[in-house]
Amino acid sequence: MILLGEVTLFIILFLFGIAILMVVLIGTSIRSGKVIFPALLRPFLVLMEGFVKGLCAFIGIEPGELLKFLIRLDNRMNTSAFSAVPVAERAIFLPQCLRSSKCPAHLTPEGLACVGCRRCELGAAIPKMEGLGYRVFIIPGSTFIKRMVQKYRPKAIVGVGCLMEVKEGLEMCNRIGLVGMGVVTVKDGCVETIVNWHDICEVITIGIDPSSIPDDFDVSSN
């Protein structure tokens, strides 16, 4: 019994030490803007996410900052696999909140059908993303993602949305075996939110031959 107790205590102390190391790496990564030792962080975070989140909160790391880090970590770990997927087998899911409050688009079984009215940046961005070979959707909710994934069977997707939407989307991708990349909006809300289109550009051009990308490619230019 004594031996069992000592082993149990050792395991607890070992896991606690690992959790502290994870928190240190997370804090350092957030401050530096670079993901440190992603291959080490990801498996332990999967096993100890709740405990690590508690420690992060205890030392003052805001939940939003931690979520942003977890999304960056997933993106970093998925970059190689995403790069290997042909563009024709990728899809982009954009949230409807990026559109203008005066948007005339109608809802269809495959999401909103942009009419290119140019009241927002979607009208200029979508044709350029489609020009690269992407299948693009403007969605009102996560159920549309599942439906379109089941219908078109993409091997990789790019999801744009608020922190929780992107985090949940990446978790869904991990569950069903899809390669997922996330881009977080810079302004939350349900109407006329804002995204950094340069961030989207950086993600969607991963693995694409630079010679096939137009010199003036900019998904936000009008």
C-alpha positions in Angstrom: 0.0 0.0 0.0 2.8 2.4 0.9 4.5 1.7 -2.5 1.2 2.3 -4.3 0.7 5.6 -2.5 4.3 6.7 -3.4 3.7 5.8 -7.0 0.4 7.7 -7.0 2.0 10.7 -5.5 4.9 10.6 -8.0 2.4 10.5 -10.9 0.4 13.5 -9.4 3.6 15.5 -9.0 4.8 14.6 -12.4 1.5 15.7 -14.1 1.5 18.8 -12.0 5.0 19.6 -13.2 4.1 19.0 -16.8 1.1 21.3 -16.4 3.3 24.0 -15.0 5.7 23.6 -17.9 2.8 23.8 -20.4 1.6 27.0 -18.8 5.1 28.5 -18.9 5.4 27.6 -22.6 1.9 29.0 -23.3 2.7 32.3 -21.5 6.0 32.6 -23.3 4.3 31.9 -26.7 1.6 34.5 -26.1 4.1 37.2 -25.1 6.5 36.4 -28.0 3.7 35.9 -30.6 5.4 32.6 -31.6 4.3 29.1 -30.8 7.1 27.4 -28.8 7.5 23.6 -29.0 4.1 23.0 -30.7 4.7 19.2 -31.0 5.2 19.0 -27.2 2.3 21.3 -26.3 -0.5 19.8 -28.4 -0.6 16.2 -27.0 -0.4 17.3 -23.4 -3.0 20.0 -23.9 -5.4 17.4 -25.3 -4.9 15.3 -22.1 -4.7 18.1 -19.6 -6.6 21.0 -21.2 -9.0 21.6 -18.3 -6.2 21.7 -15.7 -3.9 23.8 -17.8 -6.8 26.3 -18.4 -7.3 26.5 -14.7 -3.6 27.2 -14.1 -3.5 29.8 -16.9 -6.5 31.6 -15.3 -4.8 31.5 -11.9 -1.7 33.3 -13.2 -3.7 35.9 -15.1 -3.8 34.6 -18.7 -7.1 35.8 -20.1 -9.4 33.1 -21.5 -9.6 34.9 -24.8 -5.8 35.0 -25.1 -5.6 31.3 -24.3 -8.2 30.5 -27.0 -6.3 32.6 -29.5 -3.1 30.6 -28.6 -4.9 27.3 -28.9 -6.1 28.2 -32.4 -2.6 29.3 -33.4 -1.3 26.0 -32.1 -3.8 24.0 -34.1 -3.0 26.1 -37.3 0.7 25.6 -36.8 0.3 21.8 -36.3 -2.0 21.5 -39.3 0.0 23.6 -41.8 1.9 20.8 -43.4 -1.2 18.6 -43.9 -3.2 21.6 -45.2 -0.4 22.4 -47.7 -0.6 18.9 -49.1 -4.3 19.1 -49.9 -5.0 20.3 -53.5 -7.0 23.6 -53.6 -9.8 21.8 -55.4 -10.4 19.7 -52.3 -10.5 22.7 -49.9 -13.4 24.8 -48.8 -13.8 28.2 -47.0 -16.6 29.0 -44.6 -17.2 32.7 -44.0 -19.7 33.9 -41.3 -22.7 35.9 -42.5 -21.8 38.6 -39.9 -19.1 39.9 -42.3 -21.8 41.2 -44.7 -23.3 44.6 -44.8 -26.4 45.3 -42.7 -28.1 46.2 -46.0 -27.0 43.0 -47.8 -29.6 41.9 -50.4 -28.3 38.3 -50.5 -30.8 35.5 -50.0 -30.4 32.4 -47.9 -30.1 29.2 -49.9 -29.7 25.5 -48.9 -25.9 26.1 -49.2 -25.8 29.4 -47.3 -26.1 33.0 -48.4 -25.7 33.6 -52.1 -23.6 36.7 -52.6 -24.8 39.0 -55.4 -21.7 41.1 -55.5 -23.4 44.3 -54.6 -20.1 45.6 -53.1 -21.7 46.9 -50.0 -19.1 44.8 -48.1 -15.8 43.2 -48.9 -17.3 39.8 -49.5 -18.3 40.7 -53.1 -14.8 41.4 -54.1 -13.1 38.7 -52.0 -15.2 35.6 -53.0 -14.4 35.7 -56.7 -10.7 35.9 -56.0 -10.9 33.0 -53.6 -12.9 31.0 -56.1 -10.3 31.9 -58.7 -7.7 30.1 -56.7 -9.9 27.0 -56.8 -11.7 27.2 -53.4 -15.3 26.3 -52.8 -16.6 29.3 -50.8 -19.6 29.4 -48.4 -21.2 32.2 -46.4 -22.9 30.5 -43.6 -25.5 31.5 -40.9 -24.5 28.7 -38.5 -22.4 25.7 -37.8 -25.0 23.2 -39.0 -24.3 24.5 -42.5 -20.7 23.5 -42.2 -21.6 19.9 -41.3 -24.1 19.8 -44.2 -21.7 21.1 -46.8 -18.9 18.8 -45.6 -21.1 15.8 -45.9 -22.2 16.9 -49.4 -18.9 18.0 -51.0 -16.4 16.0 -48.9 -13.6 18.5 -48.8 -10.3 17.2 -47.3 -9.4 20.6 -45.8 -11.4 23.6 -44.7 -10.7 27.2 -43.6 -13.1 28.5 -41.0 -13.5 32.2 -40.2 -15.4 33.4 -37.2 -15.2 34.6 -33.6 -13.0 32.8 -31.1 -15.5 30.2 -29.9 -16.8 29.5 -33.4 -13.3 28.8 -34.7 -12.2 26.8 -31.7 -15.3 24.6 -31.9 -14.9 24.3 -35.7 -11.3 23.1 -35.3 -12.4 20.6 -32.7 -15.1 19.3 -35.1 -12.4 18.9 -37.8 -10.2 16.9 -35.4 -13.2 14.6 -34.6 -14.1 13.8 -38.2 -10.6 13.7 -39.6 -10.6 17.0 -41.6 -7.6 19.3 -41.9 -8.8 22.6 -40.4 -7.3 26.1 -40.3 -8.9 28.9 -38.4 -9.0 32.7 -38.8 -10.5 34.8 -36.0 -12.4 38.0 -36.7 -10.9 41.1 -35.1 -14.3 42.4 -34.1 -17.0 40.3 -32.5 -20.8 40.7 -32.9 -23.6 39.6 -35.1 -23.7 42.4 -37.6 -20.9 43.9 -39.8 -18.0 42.3 -38.0 -14.5 42.7 -39.2 -11.8 40.3 -40.3 -8.2 40.9 -41.3 -8.3 39.8 -44.9 -4.5 39.6 -45.0 -4.7 36.8 -42.4 -7.1 34.9 -44.7 -4.8 35.5 -47.6 -1.9 34.0 -45.7 -3.9 30.9 -44.8 -5.6 30.2 -48.2 -2.4 30.5 -50.2 -0.5 27.9 -48.1 0.7 25.2 -50.4 -0.2 27.0 -53.6 2.5 27.6 -56.2 3.4 31.3 -56.0 3.5 31.5 -59.8 -0.2 30.7 -59.9 -1.2 33.5 -57.5 -1.9 36.8 -59.4 0.5 39.6 -58.6 -2.3 41.8 -57.5 -4.0 39.1 -55.4 -5.7 40.7 -52.4 -9.0 39.3 -51.3 -10.1 42.7 -49.8 -9.3 44.9 -52.7 -12.2 46.4 -54.6 
